[in-house]
Structure formats: structure tokens, C-alpha cells
Amino acid sequence: GHSHDGIILSTGEQTPVERYWAISSNAASQNEDFISIRLNSGTGELNAFNKKNLFDGKWHYIVFVRDKFTNLVKIYIDGILDSEFYDPTDDISDISNSLNVGIGNIYENDWFNGNISDISIFNSVLSDLEVNASYRENYNNFLNEVETNASYQENFIE
């Protein structure tokens, strides 16, 4: 079984009768970490996990796509489709709910322990090619940022 390790991004208070979604980090063991997607339309929670172990000390680019017309949810890790599952839940959005970064239910202790670099939310379903292109673009930007910071630190030290 998976143990709860912290909410990365969520909406709502995540009670059984609320509509919400959540993306969580879940440590399966001391050397394993997976992403959990939790969806609830107010009639019960659907919970699914990605397949690739993310416990490697590296940054990962995670994309969660929910297509309400095909009822498919896809999890991409570093631009590659990792897993997909059928989602029979109804509407999971509630515009009165806030978007929470690094915390789920404010009444519980489910803070995310880690770093979050960028968050993007789209109002359309991204294709496999769009997710992969987005990963490549963001990865290149990330590498340039790391190199710039490294050279700045190097010049600063001299």
C-alpha cells in the first residue's frame, strides 16, 4: 500500500461529499515515490498512481490530463505517457473552491515536502505531442537557468 506523503496541487477541502481533485506525492517505501491522482465528484474518491518510481533525487516534469469526453485521465512523467485510467466521475470542479499549492485539506497535516518550480493549468486537453513539446521546452529553459545560476555563483566566488 501507499502512504500519504503530501499534496502538490489540489482544489477543495477533500471531504467525501466535496468535489475536488488532488495531485499528491506518495512514498511507497523508503526508496520509492509515486504520484497519486485523486478525483471526487462528491460521490466517492477515485485514486490512481503513476508507474515510474520518482525517488531518484532529480527534478521531474509531471503532467496530469483529464478528458471529460473520453473519461480518460493520463499521467505524463518527463514528457512521456506513464499511465492512464478510466475516470467515471462526473464534474470535479467547483469554482468556489480555491487552488491549493503544497497543501490539501487545511485542517489536516498534508503539506508537500519538496520543491515546486512552475505550475500551468490549461482549459483544453493537451495531446501527447503537446505534452512532449512542453516538456522539451521547459527542460531546456530549466537547463539554461541552472547553467546561468552556476556561472553566476562561479563569478561571484572569484
Secondary structure, DSSP 8 states (H G I E B T S, - for coil): --EEEEEEEEES---TTSEEEEEEEEEEETTEEEEEEEEEESS-EEEEE-SS---SSS---EEEEEETTTTEEEEEETTEEEEEEE--------TTS-EEES-S-TTS-----S--------SS---HHHHHHHHHHHHHHHHHHHHHHHHHHHHHH-
